[in-house]
Amino acid sequence: MHGALRIALLAAIAAFVALPGGASARARQNNELTVEVTGSGVATTTDGFINCRAGGSNCTHTYGDEFVTLNAAPDNGSVFVGWDKDESDNCSGGSSCQVDMSGGDDTEQADFAASTAVALLSVHVTGTGGAVTSDPDAISSNTINCTATGGLCTQYEQKNDSITLIATAQTGSTFQGWTGACSGKTTTCTVQMTAATTVTATFAGGGTGSTFPLSVLVTGNGTVTSNPTGISCSANGGTCSQSFTANSIVTLTAAPASGATFQGWSGACLGTTTTCAVPMNAAKSANATFSGGTGGSTFPLTVAVTGNGTVSGGGISCSASGGTCTQNEAASSSVTLTATAGSGATFKGWSGSCSGTSTTCTLQMTTAKSVEATFSGSAGGPPPSATQTLTIVIDGHGTVADTAGSCTSNGVGASCTQVVPTGTALTLTQTSGTGAQFGGWSGACSGKASCRVTLSSARTVTANFTGGATSTLKLTSLGQPIVQPLGSDFLVTVRFSTSRRGTGRLRVLQQKRAIATITLNVHAGKVRFGPFLVKKQGQTQLVLTFTDVTGQRKTLQWSTCIGSCSGSTGGTPPPKKPKPPPKKPKPPAKPAGLQMTRGPATSTPTKTGASVTLHFTTNEQVTVLVAVLRNGKVVLKGLKFSFPAGPVALGPFAINAEGTYDFRLLGTDAKGRHARLAWRVVVPKR
């Protein structure tokens, strides 16, 4: 298995080693939602099943034919740049996105960047019959495409980048000129993004007297009103949509209810100030979010159960096999959940918004909350494990310590595991690195104080630090790409080194057009990515855009000859043309469709379990999704890799607990055709 994929696999193995009990069982679903994140932020679904960070493990979930709401929220010191145009199937625009899962598997990517590294570009179009566009930005591949009838009119750009805007008048309309950061009447304008920048383009002709609708959505306890009047909207209803004169300015004002706090805008408005001016040059929508207070709105409460038991209260009646596990609760109401162990089982404790081992937990519904209850020792089941694993993940510059050891990150991120006897209580203490600030816990801990975790089952804790002494990202090429002939096709490998872990996007271009885009997650150090398949000959550019965990971004470019190139220089020279071989009978036709053939699953014993590698062959370039089950329960899913045609060795998987493991692969070729493989490996107790 080539280096970068092995790095990505080992990066995800932390969650696999921990062997979490898993979310509560649901009815069988068919469509998988996969979320990817770059930069410092989190993408979550409102049902609580996905809570995804860059390099995290809780990034996939399977749904039926339903709508799923996905929200992107930046960490302190970061901003949400957008849904990546090249990597997202459905999401675009604002930070909240509704995904229709009835169309099959779906992938969305949320891009974040350090607020000090970007600047906001805002474009206004006045008049009718015109549009303003730009080249793709360097962060999320999105482009300004702002017209009098809507479009993308705001976009974060890399600070100090030069952005060229183009004004295009439609038939019957004329471009009148620029104002703001641009001036004059030429149809192109280049702005230097040293700070937040606003540009207005004015057109004349193409119709007069039109109006555009403005829609407002309110979440939480508060109201939004407009000037001129027309909007008076709350979460319980009111007038939430109104048409306003084209090219007028409408000011929206957010007013929190008693005891509530205004959290901020999204959509046509940005930021946390309570007022927002909206230019009505197109149909617009704005979202206002409040937390706390009273006023009749609701927040979702989601419960997951692991083991033999049930949780009830507040309309919840949930077990590991299903039931009512999500319920909308009145804002600021008090909900008491009760954990009831099944016959022969024992309640082990709460995690999430509840903690401790008391069988009851009372929640104040000031925001959406999720809770997990764990039971163990059911009658007839296997005896509980004598040890449990605590996985400590550090994002940023800081240290987490307890009596079992410590885990430190100098800013590039770290993941450490501790194995302790079942039932051990550990107090985790965080220490910020020089110049850094502790942003809070996630996972099995919450808040910002020291956290006490009882290891009744495997747990994962993430400590989030922001700021601090982080060095400049170093991204270095380790030589020209390696090109190897494979029949009429070619295998290509790129080599580079990075001083910090992060996410890269490699684009393969011929004649200035992208013929392939590959995403890779890597750790710091030397990286050998490939070989990957390229089917076309010619002079080829490979462009790697790499974003580290602090939001810093750098680019590497290679130019190489693949196959035969007229007048090419540099790169790997084309192979000498061999003498024509004697004619041979035509080979048998390739089998129609994607063909994946299973080989052995090699298992090598280790001190704590086993190391497993899966072997198979494929007749086409294929992308595989990997899921792993232990004793029938999912312990790892959502890993995605791409392989060229030929033999494949996928692994190694480091298994640190005994059990029966099922490895399941879903392969998809470039034409959308599928093939499935499965292996079963029994790991005995060591």
Summary of the structure (lengths in Angstrom):
residues: 686
radius of gyration: 27.3
end to end distance: 27.4
largest distance: 87.9
contacts: 2309
relative contact order: 0.10
helix: 3%
strand: 59%
